[in-house]
Amino acid sequence: MKLMMYIGNDLIESIPLELGRISKPGYLGNFKRTLKMKYSELIRQYSEPPEFLVINPEIKKENKPFSS
């Protein structure tokens, strides 16, 4: 799993997460606070707040051939 921080359409940083700790209170919040502090100057330049997504990059999408 990864925590990804976006500002607008730009991926700013991606952090690997421990799957078993995601549901623990404060685990994701700690990373979010750290990223907000690290990129505070960049965040101030945008009118919209950053977005945070948690994704599983190991899920593979099968590409099936198009059939008519």
Number of C-alpha atoms within 10 A of each C-alpha: 17 16 17 19 21 15 18 14 8 9 13 14 14 17 12 12 17 9 10 8 11 14 9 9 9 11 13 16 12 11 16 18 10 11 19 16 12 11 13 11 10 13 16 10 10 11 9 10 13 20 13 17 10 16 14 12 8 7 8 7 6 6 6 6 6 5 4 3
